[in-house]
Amino acid sequence: MCRLVAIGSLGQLVLTAVSIDDTAEFRLPVALTRSAGSVTLVASSAGAVGRGTAELTPGAAVGPIQAVVGARSIVADAADMSMVVTIPVDAWGNSIAEGSPVLVSRENPVGVRSSSGAFVSHLLAFQELFSGTLAGRGLVWVASGPVTGPSVSLDEVAGPPLPFSLEPVESVLAANAGADGQTLVPIRTSVLRDRYGNVEPDGTQVTVEWTGPEGAGRTTAATISGVAQLSMQAPATPGAFQITGFCRGVHTASALTLPFAATVGTVTVRARLVDAGVFVSIGPVNRFGGTFVPDGTTARVSVADRDGEAGATSAGLVNGVLDIVVATRPLVGPVTVRVSVLGAEGAETLR
């Protein structure tokens, strides 16, 4: 009786056979021969041991051959790089033989095709994919002989933009903007393009910062067709905004100055002392040109006496007028009532 131990990548198998004329024949099962690699054979009979090795080689590639591309998005600056990796396999899932040639094909964003060769090494083949200077979507696929597979997209996107500008969308509106605390003045960027002329992809974030009569602020907007647009709310105090922006580390070439003129010239104030404090009647408050200021425009009222501020409050005008009681502490000496509306002030002194 002869015994054979076959040791392969899937484990080991023990077979026995009866020798005839000092010869024993063993048939390895099909399942053992489907995995490429080395199989160590150890035969023993009547105390004698023999060893040998069988090499199971992979077959030809079968499709589809899958291409794995990463990163899937690179900068179109002729310097960024992605990579394609593939593992062509035979009918039983074995990677094809070491050194087998693989053809990597690529179509750039304008449809120009190119190919380059790679070789299977350590079960896989790979190829570096360098960017061009034109943004868009390209395709990558691989083949082994006549066998190929599906294409995979590779996006080449614009790099950081060149310095850009900010401008009002409606120049007439911007030139006549008043400091009414309500008007919205839309502004936009110029078309954001990188040094190769590629437009920034939709959704690119642009940050806009400003300083104005009421302090500093910041907001963000996203590009559509390379342009970001947002609206600036007019301040309630006359003055000018200095507006700058930046995108992907690149700043605007210069600041945009957006002036807001006064909308109210004078504020009429009438006041009298009451038990709870001071009753104040404001208005009518008109814009330049004669119309009422918008309903809800804030009027800020303060009362001061000889010892300093005694009380303050604010409320919204309706039809340009407001009647309000300002609660105060006990008042001493002359009392001055001051009212501020959109940067304009009115005052009345009592006692």
C-alpha positions in Angstrom: 0.0 0.0 0.0 1.4 3.4 -1.0 0.4 6.8 0.5 0.6 10.2 -1.0 0.3 13.5 0.8 -0.4 16.5 -1.5 0.1 19.9 0.2 -1.2 23.0 -1.7 -2.5 26.5 -1.1 -5.9 25.1 -0.1 -4.5 22.7 2.5 -3.4 19.1 2.3 -4.9 15.9 0.9 -4.0 12.2 1.7 -4.4 9.6 -1.0 -3.7 5.9 -1.0 -3.1 3.4 -3.8 -2.0 -0.2 -4.3 1.3 -0.6 -6.1 1.5 -2.8 -9.1 4.9 -3.8 -10.4 6.5 -1.4 -7.9 4.4 1.5 -9.3 1.5 3.3 -7.7 -0.7 5.8 -9.6 -2.5 8.7 -7.9 -5.1 11.0 -9.4 -5.3 14.4 -7.8 -8.9 15.7 -7.6 -10.0 18.5 -9.9 -10.7 20.8 -7.0 -7.0 20.7 -6.0 -5.8 21.6 -9.4 -7.9 24.7 -9.9 -5.8 27.0 -7.7 -2.5 28.0 -9.3 0.7 27.6 -7.3 3.0 24.9 -6.1 1.8 21.5 -4.8 4.3 19.6 -2.6 4.0 15.8 -3.0 5.2 13.4 -0.3 4.9 9.7 -1.2 5.7 6.8 1.2 5.7 3.0 1.0 7.2 0.3 3.1 9.2 2.9 5.1 10.6 4.7 2.0 9.7 8.3 1.4 9.9 10.3 -1.8 9.3 14.0 -2.4 8.4 16.1 -5.4 6.7 19.4 -6.5 4.1 20.1 -9.1 3.5 23.6 -10.5 0.0 24.5 -11.4 0.1 27.5 -13.8 -2.9 29.8 -14.4 -4.7 29.9 -17.7 -5.4 32.8 -20.0 -7.4 35.8 -18.8 -11.1 35.8 -19.1 -13.3 38.9 -19.1 -14.4 41.2 -17.9 -11.2 42.6 -16.7 -11.9 45.2 -14.0 -10.0 48.4 -13.7 -9.8 50.1 -10.3 -8.9 53.8 -10.4 -8.0 56.0 -7.5 -8.1 58.8 -6.9 -11.1 59.3 -9.1 -10.6 63.0 -9.3 -7.3 64.8 -9.9 -6.2 68.4 -10.6 -5.7 69.2 -14.3 -2.3 70.8 -13.7 -0.1 68.4 -15.6 1.4 67.3 -12.3 -1.3 65.5 -10.3 -1.5 61.7 -10.5 -3.9 58.9 -10.1 -3.4 55.1 -10.6 -5.2 52.2 -12.2 -4.8 48.7 -10.7 -6.1 45.5 -12.2 -6.0 41.8 -11.4 -6.7 39.8 -14.6 -7.9 36.3 -13.7 -8.4 33.0 -15.5 -11.5 30.9 -15.6 -10.9 29.7 -12.0 -10.1 33.1 -10.5 -6.3 32.8 -10.5 -4.3 35.8 -11.4 -2.7 35.3 -14.8 1.0 34.4 -14.9 3.7 36.7 -13.6 5.1 39.0 -16.4 1.9 38.7 -18.5 1.4 42.0 -20.5 -1.6 44.2 -19.8 -2.6 47.1 -22.0 -3.9 50.3 -20.2 -6.0 52.5 -22.4 -7.2 56.0 -21.6 -9.5 58.6 -23.2 -8.9 62.2 -22.1 -11.7 64.8 -21.6 -11.7 65.8 -25.4 -11.8 62.2 -26.6 -8.1 61.7 -27.5 -7.1 58.1 -26.8 -3.7 56.7 -25.7 -2.4 53.3 -24.5 0.6 52.1 -22.5 1.8 48.7 -21.4 2.1 47.2 -17.9 3.0 43.7 -16.6 1.5 41.5 -14.0 3.7 41.4 -10.9 2.8 39.9 -7.6 -0.6 39.0 -8.9 -1.6 42.5 -10.2 -0.7 45.1 -12.8 -0.8 48.9 -12.3 -0.1 52.1 -14.2 0.3 55.7 -13.0 -2.1 58.1 -14.6 -0.9 61.7 -14.9 -3.2 64.6 -15.4 -3.3 66.9 -18.4 -4.3 70.6 -18.4 -7.9 70.3 -19.6 -10.6 69.7 -17.0 -13.3 67.2 -17.8 -14.2 63.5 -17.5 -12.0 60.9 -19.0 -12.2 57.1 -19.2 -9.7 54.3 -18.3 -9.9 50.6 -19.2 -7.5 47.6 -19.4 -7.1 44.6 -21.6 -5.1 41.4 -21.7 -4.8 40.2 -25.3 -8.3 40.2 -26.8 -10.0 40.3 -23.4 -11.1 43.6 -22.0 -13.6 45.1 -19.5 -15.7 48.1 -18.6 -14.3 51.6 -18.5 -13.9 53.7 -15.3 -14.3 57.4 -15.2 -11.4 59.7 -14.1 -12.3 63.4 -13.5 -9.7 66.1 -14.1 -10.8 69.3 -12.3 -9.6 72.9 -12.3 -6.8 73.9 -9.9 -7.0 77.0 -7.7 -8.3 80.0 -9.5 -6.4 83.0 -10.6 -7.1 86.2 -8.6 -10.7 87.2 -9.3 -12.9 90.2 -8.9 -16.2 91.1 -7.2 -18.9 93.3 -8.8 -22.5 94.3 -8.2 -25.0 92.4 -10.3 -27.1 95.5 -10.8 -24.8 98.5 -11.0 -27.7 101.0 -10.9 -29.1 99.5 -7.8 -25.7 99.5 -6.1 -25.1 103.1 -7.1 -28.4 104.1 -5.4 -28.3 101.8 -2.4 -29.6 103.4 0.7 -28.8 102.5 4.3 -32.3 101.3 5.1 -31.3 98.0 6.9 -33.5 96.1 4.4 -32.4 96.5 0.8 -30.5 93.5 -0.7 -27.8 94.3 -3.2 -26.6 91.2 -5.1 -22.9 90.9 -5.9 -21.0 88.2 -7.8 -17.6 87.1 -8.6 -16.0 87.1 -12.1 -15.8 83.7 -13.7 -13.3 81.7 -11.6 -10.7 80.0 -13.9 -7.4 78.3 -13.1 -4.1 79.2 -14.9 -5.0 76.9 -17.8 -8.4 78.5 -18.3 -10.4 75.7 -16.7 -13.6 76.9 -14.9 -13.9 75.9 -11.3 -16.4 73.0 -10.8 -19.9 73.8 -9.6 -20.2 73.9 -5.8 -16.7 75.4 -5.3 -16.9 77.5 -2.1 -16.1 81.2 -2.2 -15.8 83.0 1.1 -16.7 86.7 1.2 -15.6 89.1 4.0 -16.5 92.7 4.6 -16.1 95.6 6.9 -18.8 98.3 7.1 -20.4 100.9 9.3 -21.8 98.2 11.6 -18.7 96.1 11.9 -17.2 93.1 10.0 -18.9 90.0 8.6 -18.4 86.9 6.6 -20.5 84.6 4.5 -20.0 81.9 1.9 -21.4 81.1 -1.5 -21.0 78.3 -4.1 -20.1 78.6 -7.7 -22.4 77.8 -10.6 -20.7 77.8 -14.0 -17.7 79.3 -12.3 -19.6 82.3 -10.7 -20.6 82.7 -7.1 -23.3 85.1 -6.2 -24.7 86.4 -2.9 -26.7 89.4 -1.6 -25.4 92.1 0.8 -28.0 93.5 3.2 -27.9 97.3 3.5 -26.8 98.5 6.9 -29.0 100.7 9.1 -26.2 103.2 9.3 -24.8 105.1 6.3 -21.4 104.2 5.2 -19.4 102.0 2.8 -18.7 98.3 2.7 -15.2 97.1 1.8 -15.7 93.6 0.4 -13.1 91.0 -0.4 -13.2 87.3 -1.1 -11.1 84.2 -1.4 -11.4 80.7 -2.9 -9.1 77.8 -2.4 -6.4 80.1 -0.9 -6.6 82.7 -3.7 -7.9 86.3 -2.8 -9.6 88.8 -4.9 -7.4 91.1 -6.9 -8.8 94.2 -5.1 -11.6 95.1 -2.7 -15.0 96.1 -3.9 -16.3 99.3 -2.3 -20.1 99.4 -1.9 -21.4 102.7 -0.5 -24.8 103.0 1.2 -26.1 106.5 1.5 -28.3 108.0 4.2 -32.0 107.5 3.6 -33.3 109.7 6.4 -32.5 113.3 7.0 -34.3 114.3 10.1 -36.3 112.6 12.9 -39.2 114.4 14.5 -39.4 113.8 18.3 -42.0 114.8 20.8 -41.8 113.7 24.5 -43.5 114.3 27.8 -43.0 113.0 31.3 -45.4 110.4 32.6 -45.6 108.4 35.8 -43.8 105.3 34.4 -41.1 107.3 32.7 -41.2 109.2 29.4 -43.8 109.0 26.7 -42.1 109.5 23.3 -43.9 110.1 20.0 -41.7 109.7 16.9 -42.4 110.7 13.3 -43.5 110.7 10.7 -40.1 109.6 9.5 -39.7 109.9 5.8 -37.1 108.7 3.4 -35.5 111.2 1.1 -38.1 111.7 -1.6 -41.0 111.7 0.8 -42.1 108.1 1.3 -42.3 106.5 4.8 -39.4 104.4 5.9 -40.3 100.7 5.6 -42.6 99.2 8.3 -40.5 97.6 11.0 -37.6 100.0 10.7 -36.1 100.2 14.1 -36.2 103.4 16.2 -33.8 103.4 19.2 -34.8 105.7 22.0 -32.7 106.7 25.0 -33.5 109.0 28.0 -30.7 110.7 30.0 -30.8 113.1 32.9 -28.2 114.9 35.0 -26.8 111.6 36.3 -26.5 109.9 33.0 -28.6 107.4 31.0 -31.9 106.7 32.7 -33.5 104.3 30.3 -33.5 103.0 26.7 -35.6 100.9 24.4 -36.2 100.2 20.7 -39.2 99.3 18.5 -40.3 99.2 14.9 -42.0 102.1 13.1 -45.3 101.5 11.4 -46.4 104.0 8.7 -43.4 106.0 9.7 -44.5 106.7 13.3 -44.1 105.2 16.7 -45.5 106.0 20.2 -43.7 104.3 23.0 -43.1 104.7 26.8 -39.5 104.5 28.0 -39.4 103.2 31.6 -36.8 105.1 33.6 -35.5 105.4 37.2 -36.5 108.6 39.1 -35.3 111.5 36.9 -33.1 114.3 38.2 -32.6 117.7 36.5 -32.9 118.3 32.8 -34.1 115.3 30.8 -32.9 114.7 27.2 -34.7 112.3 24.9 -32.7 111.1 21.8 -34.1 109.0 18.9 -32.0 107.3 16.2 -33.5 106.0 13.0 -31.3 104.6 10.2 -28.4 106.8 11.3 -30.4 110.0 11.6 -31.1 111.5 15.0 -33.6 113.7 16.7 -33.7 115.0 20.3 -35.9 116.9 22.7 -35.0 118.3 26.1 -37.6 118.4 28.9 -37.7 120.5 32.1 
